[in-house]
Amino acid sequence: LEDVSAGGAFVRADAPPAVATEVELTITAPDGEALAATGTVAWLRQGKDPGFGVEFHDMAGETGRKLRALLRHASESAEVALES
């Protein structure tokens, strides 16, 4: 996964699924906790670094809360690293 946000992510894939396909992704946090997220393929990128963009579904619940906390922590860690 790349460019992960609370709304979606980019997934590298040599053979991406078609646009509008429902997908399930597992995001593993640094502490080893696995977060299951479902979404819809929103767009495709072909050629160099092929893959697809996923728009997450139903991120208002517990998975969304955990993902937002993980992203917030990653952002804060990056800011600290940049300041040192």
NUMI-808229 format. One record per residue: x, y, z of N, C-alpha, C, O in turn; residue in three letters; residue number from 1. Coordinates in steps of 0.05 Angstrom, whole numbers, plus 32768, in hexadecimal, padded with zeros to 4 digits. Example, Ala and Ser with C-alpha at 12.3 -4.5 7.8 and 13.67 -1.06 7.14 Angstrom:
   nu   nv   nw  cau  cav  caw   cu   cv   cw   ou   ov   ow   r   k
 8108 7F8E 809C 80F6 7FA6 809C 8108 7FBE 809C 811D 7FBE 80A9 Ala   1
 8101 7FD3 808E 8111 7FEB 808F 8102 8001 809D 810C 8017 80A1 Ser   2
***
This chain:
   nu   nv   nw  cau  cav  caw   cu   cv   cw   ou   ov   ow   r   k
 8011 7FE8 8000 8000 8000 8000 8011 8019 8000 8027 801A 800C Leu   1
 8008 802D 7FF2 8016 8047 7FF1 8001 805D 7FF3 7FE9 8058 7FEE Glu   2
 8009 8074 7FFB 7FF7 808B 7FFC 7FDD 8085 800B 7FC7 808A 8001 Asp   3
 7FE0 8079 8022 7FC9 8071 8032 7FBE 8089 8040 7FCC 8099 804C Val   4
 7FA4 808C 803F 7F95 80A1 804E 7F7C 8094 805A 7F77 807D 8054 Ser   5
 7F6E 80A4 8069 7F55 8099 8075 7F40 8093 805F 7F2E 8084 8063 Ala   6
 7F43 809F 8047 7F30 809C 8032 7F37 8086 801E 7F26 807D 800F Gly   7
 7F51 807E 801D 7F59 806B 8009 7F77 8066 8008 7F85 806F 801A Gly   8
 7F80 8058 7FF3 7F9C 8052 7FF1 7FA2 804A 7FD4 7F90 8045 7FC4 Ala   9
 7FBC 8049 7FCE 7FC6 803F 7FB4 7FD2 8024 7FBA 7FE1 8020 7FCC Phe  10
 7FCB 8010 7FA9 7FD5 7FF5 7FAC 7FE4 7FEE 7F92 7FD9 7FEE 7F7C Val  11
 7FFE 7FE7 7F95 800D 7FDE 7F7E 8004 7FC2 7F76 8000 7FB0 7F87 Arg  12
 8000 7FBE 7F5C 7FF7 7FA4 7F53 7FFD 7FA2 7F35 7FF6 7FB4 7F26 Ala  13
 8009 7F8C 7F2C 800E 7F88 7F10 7FF5 7F83 7F00 7FF3 7F8B 7EE9 Asp  14
 7FE1 7F77 7F0D 7FC8 7F71 7F00 7FB1 7F7B 7F12 7FA4 7F6C 7F20 Ala  15
 7FAD 7F96 7F12 7F98 7FA1 7F23 7F7C 7F99 7F1B 7F77 7F93 7F04 Pro  16
 7F6A 7F98 7F2F 7F4E 7F92 7F29 7F41 7FA9 7F1A 7F4C 7FBF 7F19 Pro  17
 7F2B 7FA4 7F0E 7F1D 7FB8 7EFE 7F12 7FCE 7F10 7F0C 7FCA 7F28 Ala  18
 7F0F 7FE6 7F05 7F02 7FFC 7F13 7EE6 7FF3 7F1C 7ED8 7FE5 7F0D Val  19
 7EDE 7FFB 7F34 7EC5 7FF5 7F40 7EC4 7FDA 7F4E 7EB0 7FD2 7F59 Ala  20
 7EDB 7FCB 7F4D 7EDC 7FB1 7F5B 7EDE 7FB6 7F79 7EED 7FC8 7F82 Thr  21
 7ED0 7FA6 7F89 7ED2 7FA8 7FA6 7EEA 7F98 7FAF 7EEF 7F81 7FA5 Glu  22
 7EFB 7FA3 7FC0 7F13 7F96 7FCA 7F14 7F97 7FE8 7F08 7FA8 7FF5 Val  23
 7F23 7F84 7FF4 7F28 7F84 8010 7F46 7F85 8014 7F55 7F75 8009 Glu  24
 7F50 7F98 8025 7F6C 7F9B 802A 7F71 7F96 8048 7F61 7F9C 8058 Leu  25
 7F89 7F8C 804D 7F92 7F8A 8069 7FA9 7F9C 806D 7FBD 7F9A 805F Thr  26
 7FA6 7FAF 8080 7FBB 7FC2 8086 7FC7 7FBA 80A1 7FB9 7FB8 80B5 Ile  27
 7FE1 7FB4 80A1 7FEE 7FAB 80BA 7FFC 7FC3 80C7 800D 7FCF 80BC Thr  28
 7FF3 7FC9 80E0 7FFF 7FDE 80EF 801B 7FD6 80F9 8021 7FBE 80FA Ala  29
 802C 7FE9 8101 8046 7FE2 810B 8046 7FD0 8123 8059 7FC0 8127 Pro  30
 8030 7FD1 8133 802E 7FBF 814A 8025 7FA3 8142 8021 7F92 8154 Asp  31
 8020 7F9E 8128 8018 7F84 811F 7FFA 7F81 811C 7FF0 7F6D 8112 Gly  32
 7FEA 7F94 8126 7FCD 7F92 8123 7FC5 7F95 8106 7FCF 7FA7 80F8 Glu  33
 7FB3 7F83 80FD 7FAA 7F83 80E2 7F8F 7F92 80E1 7F7C 7F8B 80EF Ala  34
 7F8D 7FA5 80CF 7F74 7FB4 80CB 7F69 7FAB 80B0 7F76 7FAE 809B Leu  35
 7F50 7FA1 80AF 7F43 7F99 8096 7F33 7FB1 808C 7F22 7FBB 809A Ala  36
 7F38 7FB9 8073 7F2A 7FCF 8067 7F1E 7FC6 804C 7F2B 7FB8 803D Ala  37
 7F06 7FCE 8047 7EF9 7FC7 802E 7EF7 7FE1 801E 7EF5 7FF7 8029 Thr  38
 7EF7 7FDE 8004 7EF4 7FF6 7FF3 7EEE 7FEE 7FD6 7EE9 7FD7 7FCF Gly  39
 7EED 8003 7FC5 7EE7 8000 7FA9 7EFF 800B 7F99 7F09 8020 7F9F Thr  40
 7F06 7FFC 7F84 7F1B 8005 7F72 7F11 801E 7F64 7EFD 801D 7F56 Val  41
 7F1E 8035 7F68 7F15 804E 7F5C 7F23 8055 7F42 7F18 8062 7F31 Ala  42
 7F3D 804D 7F3F 7F4C 8053 7F27 7F63 8040 7F24 7F6B 8032 7F37 Trp  43
 7F6E 803F 7F0C 7F85 802D 7F06 7F9D 803D 7EFC 7F99 8052 7EF0 Leu  44
 7FB4 8033 7F02 7FCD 803F 7EF7 7FDB 8028 7EE9 7FE2 8014 7EF5 Arg  45
 7FE1 802B 7ECF 7FEF 8017 7EC0 800A 8022 7EB8 8010 8039 7EBC Gln  46
 801B 8010 7EAD 8035 8019 7EA5 8049 8015 7EBC 8048 8001 7ECA Gly  47
 805A 8029 7EC0 806D 8028 7ED6 805F 8029 7EF1 804D 8039 7EF4 Lys  48
 8066 8018 7F04 805A 8016 7F1E 803B 8014 7F1C 802C 8024 7F27 Asp  49
 8031 7FFE 7F0F 8015 7FFB 7F0C 8007 7FF5 7F27 8013 7FEC 7F3A Pro  50
 7FED 7FFB 7F28 7FDE 7FF6 7F40 7FC3 8002 7F3E 7FB9 8008 7F28 Gly  51
 7FB6 8006 7F55 7F9B 8011 7F56 7F96 8022 7F6F 7FA2 801D 7F84 Phe  52
 7F84 8035 7F6C 7F7B 8044 7F83 7F62 8038 7F8E 7F4F 8031 7F80 Gly  53
 7F61 8036 7FA9 7F4A 802B 7FB7 7F3D 8041 7FC8 7F4B 8050 7FD6 Val  54
 7F23 8044 7FC6 7F14 8055 7FD7 7F08 8044 7FED 7EF8 8032 7FE7 Glu  55
 7F10 8049 8006 7F06 8039 801C 7EE8 803D 8021 7EDE 8052 801C Phe  56
 7EDB 8028 802C 7EBF 8029 8034 7EBD 802B 8052 7ECF 8022 8060 His  57
 7EA8 8036 805C 7EA0 8035 8078 7EB7 8038 808B 7EBD 8027 809C Asp  58
 7EC5 804F 8089 7EDB 8054 809B 7ED3 8064 80B3 7EE4 8070 80C1 Met  59
 7EB9 8065 80B8 7EAF 8073 80D0 7EB1 8061 80E9 7EAF 806B 80FF Ala  60
 7EB4 8047 80E6 7EB4 8035 80FC 7ECF 8031 8108 7EE1 8042 8106 Gly  61
 7ED3 801B 8116 7EEB 8015 8125 7F04 8013 8113 7F19 801D 811A Glu  62
 7F01 8006 80FC 7F18 8004 80EA 7F21 8020 80E1 7F39 8025 80E0 Thr  63
 7F0E 8031 80DA 7F15 804C 80D2 7F23 805C 80E8 7F36 806A 80E4 Gly  64
 7F19 8058 8101 7F25 8066 8117 7F42 805D 811B 7F54 806D 8120 Arg  65
 7F46 8043 8119 7F61 8038 811D 7F74 8041 8106 7F8B 8047 810B Lys  66
 7F69 8042 80ED 7F7A 804A 80D7 7F81 8068 80DA 7F98 806F 80D5 Leu  67
 7F6E 8079 80E2 7F74 8095 80E6 7F89 8099 80FC 7F9B 80AA 80F9 Arg  68
 7F87 8089 8111 7F9B 808B 8127 7FB6 8083 811D 7FCA 808F 8124 Ala  69
 7FB7 806D 810D 7FD0 8064 8102 7FDD 8079 80F0 7FF5 807E 80F1 Leu  70
 7FCC 8085 80DF 7FD6 809A 80CC 7FE0 80B3 80DC 7FF4 80BF 80D5 Leu  71
 7FD1 80BA 80F0 7FD8 80D1 8101 7FF3 80CC 810E 8005 80DD 810F Arg  72
 7FF7 80B4 8119 8010 80AC 8126 8027 80AD 8111 803D 80B7 8117 His  73
 8022 80A2 80F9 8037 80A2 80E5 803F 80BF 80DD 8056 80C5 80D9 Ala  74
 802B 80D0 80DB 802F 80EC 80D4 8040 80FA 80E9 8052 8109 80E3 Ser  75
 8038 80F6 8102 8047 8102 8118 8063 80F8 811A 8076 8107 8120 Glu  76
 8067 80DE 8115 8082 80D3 8116 8093 80DF 8100 80AB 80E5 8104 Ser  77
 8087 80E3 80E8 8096 80EF 80D2 809E 810B 80D8 80B4 8114 80D2 Ala  78
 808B 811A 80E5 8091 8136 80EC 80A8 8137 8100 80BA 8148 80FE Glu  79
 80A8 8125 8114 80BD 8125 8127 80D8 811F 811A 80EC 812B 8120 Val  80
 80D8 810B 8108 80F0 8104 80FA 80FB 811B 80E9 8113 811F 80E7 Ala  81
 80E9 812B 80DD 80F2 8141 80CD 80FE 8158 80DE 810F 8166 80D5 Leu  82
 80F4 815A 80F6 80FD 8170 8108 8119 816A 8114 8127 817D 811B Glu  83
 8120 8151 8116 813A 814B 8123 8152 814F 8112 8168 814B 811B Ser  84
***
